């Protein structure tokens, strides 16, 4: 056999190569896949990061579903995620990271198809307890895009003019706006509380102490305690998008958790501190094994 051809079938080399575990990122209602810009590179060092486009508001697939009389529900989106994994990744079990509505989608998939899931990370997941304040709905109806974006963050400097402008430009499309409104209609008020004790996977929940979208963060934390293997942290001075507002901390927490290196929750992130008004700024020294 030609030596160059033989090298292609070098069994030792084939066994030495190992693809990293797949990590699936599922964005929320007010976000698109671009919202993971501060996380993908950090997580991509350790995992095979995939970002399925299951909710593109002006996408042909979504509008074919709408035009056929279908509703855009959490169940529908969970089915789309399952189809994506089955057709285009095909390497279960998967690590899932879901933000806001994406957290509901991940919980639904994990409860329905437990063998598909390895671990879950839920960032400010909605649908656990109480209603959500939906500035997106008012922002769309009244074209108040500045207040819509600012409501997501604790610190207003994250709501840059360019970000507000990008959101406003999206909503100039009637097709995009129709997709958003139909998704709002099908998902607002949905609860996954009844599924929480059916999720057997190790789960890390990350909450923002100053989240203005989730109406009852303490109640949501209490509901998450029903999960069989839940670990929870609350980040002070953080809103509804910790993956952006506290990206360095979130990147470390998620990486350590998924690699079984999160030995203990840092005291400053203990949910019991949620109501301590004089909590000091977060300076975390993990003291864990280096990844």
GUMIDREN-751008 format. One line per field, with one value per residue (C-alpha): x negated, y, z; residue number from 1; residue in one letter. Coordinates in pm, 1 decimal. Each point is the difference from the previous one (the first is absolute). Last residue first. Layout:
// GUMIDREN-751008
px = (X/...)
py = (Y/...)
pz = (Z/...)
nr = (NUM/...)
rest = (A/...)
This chain:
// GUMIDREN-751008
px = (925.8/-197.2/119.2/208.4/-76.3/284.2/-111.9/300.9/9.3/367.5/66.6/102.1/349.3/159.4/356.3/-0.5/318.8/-166.7/-265.6/172.0/-46.1/-371.9/-205.4/-228.6/-59.1/-158.6/198.8/-205.3/-198.4/67.1/-253.3/232.8/-82.8/351.8/-6.5/-346.4/78.7/337.9/-133.5/-302.5/199.8/257.8/-267.7/-156.9/339.6/148.3/219.9/5.0/59.2/172.2/288.1/300.6/-167.1/-311.9/-105.3/-47.8/-27.4/224.5/-121.4/187.6/-83.7/281.3/-21.7/356.8/182.0/241.1/-247.2/80.1/337.6/-169.2/-233.7/298.7/176.3/-309.5/-19.5/364.8/81.0/-254.2/-65.7/-153.1/-287.4/-196.5/-134.7/-80.8/48.0/-221.0/141.9/-238.6/164.9/-114.8/259.3/307.2/262.2/345.3/12.0/-9.4/273.5/299.8/-175.4/-44.3/244.7/130.7/130.4/-126.1/-106.5/252.7/98.2/-360.9/-102.5/278.2/-110.0/-364.7/71.2/232.9/-268.1/-255.6/237.6/94.4/-370.0/-68.6/-37.4/-347.9/-121.7/116.0/-195.5/-317.2/45.4/38.2/-318.2/-188.4/119.1/-133.9/218.7/-296.7/-52.8/335.7/-132.4/255.2/76.2/311.0/214.2/-247.8/74.9/377.4/-34.8/-202.0/227.7/312.7/187.4/331.8/119.5/-347.8/-134.7/313.7/-43.0/-374.9/46.0/154.3/12.1/17.7/263.7/-36.5/-223.1/-212.9/107.4/-311.3/-358.0/-251.3/-286.7/61.5/-295.7/93.4/-206.6/-10.0/317.3/130.6/85.7/244.6/222.4/328.9/-123.6/-327.9/176.6/245.2/-277.3/-204.3/295.3/80.8/-362.6/11.9/285.0/-254.5/-344.2/-71.9/-326.8/28.5/-274.8/83.7/25.5/0.3/-209.9/233.5/-71.4/198.4/306.5/67.1/-117.6/190.9/314.6/-15.2/-39.1/299.4/205.9/-98.9/111.4/343.5/39.3/-97.1/269.8/6.9/353.6/73.4/260.5/-185.1/-114.7/-165.7/-191.7/-106.5/-96.5/-232.9/-167.9/-44.5/-183.7/101.9/13.6/-285.6/73.8/-163.0/-332.9/-209.9/-319.1/-256.5/-317.0/-232.4/-137.0/-317.9/-151.6/339.4/131.8/-223.0/53.3/377.1/55.2/-9.0/171.6/280.4/265.8/-73.6/224.9/305.6/145.4/330.8/161.2/-298.7/-306.2/-80.4/-369.3/-92.0/-331.3/-127.7/-274.5/-344.9/-106.0/-266.6/-307.4/-241.4/215.0/-31.9/-372.8/-55.1/215.3/-210.9/242.8/-92.1/-367.7/35.8/101.8/-315.1/-213.2/149.2/120.8)
py = (2303.2/96.0/-177.7/225.3/284.5/196.0/344.1/218.1/371.6/97.1/346.0/11.8/-87.2/289.4/-72.4/-358.5/-134.1/-231.2/-118.2/-336.2/-66.5/-54.1/188.1/180.0/-332.2/-159.8/-313.7/-310.5/-259.5/145.9/-214.5/-257.8/119.0/134.5/186.7/148.3/124.2/142.3/182.4/134.7/132.4/146.2/193.6/135.5/78.1/202.2/236.1/-216.1/-355.3/160.9/117.0/67.3/246.3/-5.1/200.1/-312.6/-339.3/-271.0/-359.6/-328.6/-369.2/-234.7/-378.6/-120.1/315.6/107.5/268.2/170.6/108.1/175.5/182.6/105.5/130.4/200.5/141.3/103.2/241.4/-132.6/289.1/249.8/-226.7/176.6/-310.9/-159.0/-377.2/-291.7/-352.5/-295.2/-335.0/-357.9/-206.7/-173.9/245.5/-126.3/207.2/315.5/-99.0/146.6/336.0/23.1/288.2/185.4/347.8/148.9/-274.2/-12.2/366.9/112.9/-226.7/140.5/353.1/-69.0/-169.3/283.0/254.5/-179.7/-13.4/366.7/90.4/328.6/-214.2/-114.7/356.8/90.1/-291.4/103.8/362.2/-96.0/-205.8/279.5/257.8/-214.8/-171.7/-141.4/347.1/-36.3/-218.6/-248.8/-123.7/-133.9/309.0/213.1/-182.6/51.6/354.3/95.4/-193.7/191.6/-74.9/5.3/-350.5/-150.1/161.6/-94.6/-365.5/6.8/163.5/-328.3/-18.5/-373.0/-180.3/-211.2/-300.7/-220.0/126.9/201.4/-117.1/256.6/-198.5/-375.3/-237.9/-361.5/-317.9/-326.1/11.9/-222.7/-285.7/224.0/52.1/149.8/152.6/117.5/148.3/193.8/125.1/114.5/186.4/166.2/112.3/138.8/221.8/162.8/-126.3/-366.2/-193.9/-367.3/-263.6/-281.5/-377.0/-61.6/29.2/39.7/368.7/89.7/-220.7/-119.8/315.2/224.9/-211.9/13.9/378.7/29.4/-215.5/225.1/300.8/-154.6/-90.0/353.6/132.3/167.3/-86.9/-161.2/125.5/-101.5/361.2/-16.9/-319.4/129.8/319.9/-179.6/-196.9/303.5/199.8/353.3/-70.6/-247.2/-233.1/-341.3/132.2/-265.5/126.6/-279.7/4.7/-301.4/36.9/93.6/298.0/73.1/103.8/306.9/81.5/-40.2/205.3/373.8/-26.6/-219.5/263.5/-42.9/-308.4/218.9/159.6/137.7/-342.8/-192.9/-163.4/-370.9/-93.1/-366.7/-136.5/-309.9/-193.9/47.2/-208.1/-256.6/-61.6/-256.3/-286.6/118.7/58.0/-351.2/-145.2/158.5/-27.1/329.0/-75.9/-313.2/217.4/208.3/-316.3/-152.0/-348.4)
pz = (3320.7/310.1/310.4/215.4/238.9/-154.6/108.0/-67.2/55.5/-7.1/132.2/365.4/121.5/186.5/-109.4/118.5/-156.8/-249.7/245.1/53.1/-372.9/65.8/-258.8/245.0/175.8/-309.4/-90.3/64.2/-194.1/-343.2/-184.4/-155.5/-355.2/-59.1/328.2/-45.6/-350.5/101.1/304.4/-184.5/-297.0/237.8/188.7/-317.3/-155.7/282.4/-206.1/-311.4/127.3/300.2/-222.2/226.1/235.3/213.7/302.7/209.6/-173.6/145.0/-13.0/-2.2/-8.7/-97.1/2.2/54.9/-99.2/269.5/108.5/-329.5/140.8/292.2/-236.4/-211.0/309.3/96.5/-358.3/-9.6/-284.1/-247.8/-238.6/241.3/107.2/272.4/177.7/-334.4/6.3/-103.9/22.2/-30.0/-69.3/46.8/-187.9/140.4/-132.4/96.8/319.9/-212.9/-244.0/182.6/35.7/-377.9/-30.0/-304.3/73.3/-323.8/-242.8/-283.7/-14.8/38.5/-285.0/-217.6/86.2/-80.1/-332.9/-104.1/87.5/-213.7/-296.0/42.6/-17.3/178.2/310.2/-94.5/-44.7/350.9/147.5/-185.3/104.4/364.6/-23.5/-178.0/250.8/281.1/258.8/193.2/148.3/177.4/278.1/132.1/-349.5/-174.5/64.6/-194.1/-325.6/13.9/130.9/-309.6/-234.8/88.4/-324.6/188.1/-83.6/-33.8/314.6/191.8/-91.6/53.3/338.9/110.9/377.0/59.9/197.8/309.8/53.6/-226.7/-343.9/-78.9/30.9/125.7/-152.5/6.6/-30.0/-62.3/-1.0/-200.3/-207.2/-279.3/236.1/186.9/-305.1/118.7/327.2/-155.0/-304.8/216.6/229.5/-301.3/-154.9/331.0/32.2/-354.0/118.6/235.1/-112.0/-68.9/20.2/-95.3/33.5/-237.8/26.6/-285.6/-317.0/-298.8/-62.9/-313.8/-28.5/352.2/172.8/-239.3/30.2/380.2/-15.8/-230.9/237.4/290.1/-206.8/-62.6/367.2/101.8/-231.9/-341.5/-107.9/-334.9/-247.8/-316.1/-41.5/343.0/-78.1/-341.4/180.1/240.2/-278.7/-224.1/264.8/96.8/372.3/6.3/292.9/-40.2/-123.0/170.1/165.8/25.5/210.3/-11.2/350.6/187.8/-180.7/-157.2/340.8/7.1/-369.5/17.1/313.2/-70.2/-341.1/137.8/-79.8/-370.7/-0.6/36.7/308.2/128.6/34.4/129.2/-145.8/-8.0/9.1/-61.0/131.2/-178.7/180.6/-144.8/-300.1/80.8/-208.9/145.8/-125.0/-360.6/39.6/128.9/-278.1/-274.5/-291.5/-167.2/62.7/-216.3/-293.7/33.8/35.9/-321.0/79.8)
nr = (291/290/289/288/287/286/285/284/283/282/281/280/279/278/277/276/275/274/273/272/271/270/269/268/267/266/265/264/263/262/261/260/259/258/257/256/255/254/253/252/251/250/249/248/247/246/245/244/243/242/241/240/239/238/237/236/235/234/233/232/231/230/229/228/227/226/225/224/223/222/221/220/219/218/217/216/215/214/213/212/211/210/209/208/207/206/205/204/203/202/201/200/199/198/197/196/195/194/193/192/191/190/189/188/187/186/185/184/183/182/181/180/179/178/177/176/175/174/173/172/171/170/169/168/167/166/165/164/163/162/161/160/159/158/157/156/155/154/153/152/151/150/149/148/147/146/145/144/143/142/141/140/139/138/137/136/135/134/133/132/131/130/129/128/127/126/125/124/123/122/121/120/119/118/117/116/115/114/113/112/111/110/109/108/107/106/105/104/103/102/101/100/99/98/97/96/95/94/93/92/91/90/89/88/87/86/85/84/83/82/81/80/79/78/77/76/75/74/73/72/71/70/69/68/67/66/65/64/63/62/61/60/59/58/57/56/55/54/53/52/51/50/49/48/47/46/45/44/43/42/41/40/39/38/37/36/35/34/33/32/31/30/29/28/27/26/25/24/23/22/21/20/19/18/17/16/15/14/13/12/11/10/9/8/7/6/5/4/3/2/1)
rest = (X/X/X/X/X/X/X/X/X/X/X/X/X/X/X/X/X/X/X/X/X/X/X/X/X/X/X/X/X/X/X/X/X/X/X/X/X/X/X/X/X/X/X/X/X/X/X/X/X/X/X/X/X/X/X/X/X/X/X/X/X/X/X/X/X/X/X/X/X/X/X/X/X/X/X/X/X/X/X/X/X/X/X/X/X/X/X/X/X/X/X/X/X/X/X/X/X/X/X/X/X/X/X/X/X/X/X/X/X/X/X/X/X/X/X/X/X/X/X/X/X/X/X/X/X/X/X/X/X/X/X/X/X/X/X/X/X/X/X/X/X/X/X/X/X/X/X/X/X/X/X/X/X/X/X/X/X/X/X/X/X/X/X/X/X/X/X/X/X/X/X/X/X/X/X/X/X/X/X/X/X/X/X/X/X/X/X/X/X/X/X/X/X/X/X/X/X/X/X/X/X/X/X/X/X/X/X/X/X/X/X/X/X/X/X/X/X/X/X/X/X/X/X/X/X/X/X/X/X/X/X/X/X/X/X/X/X/X/X/X/X/X/X/X/X/X/X/X/X/X/X/X/X/X/X/X/X/X/X/X/X/X/X/X/X/X/X/X/X/X/X/X/X/X/X/X/X/X/X/X/X/X/X/X/X/X/X/X/X/X/X)
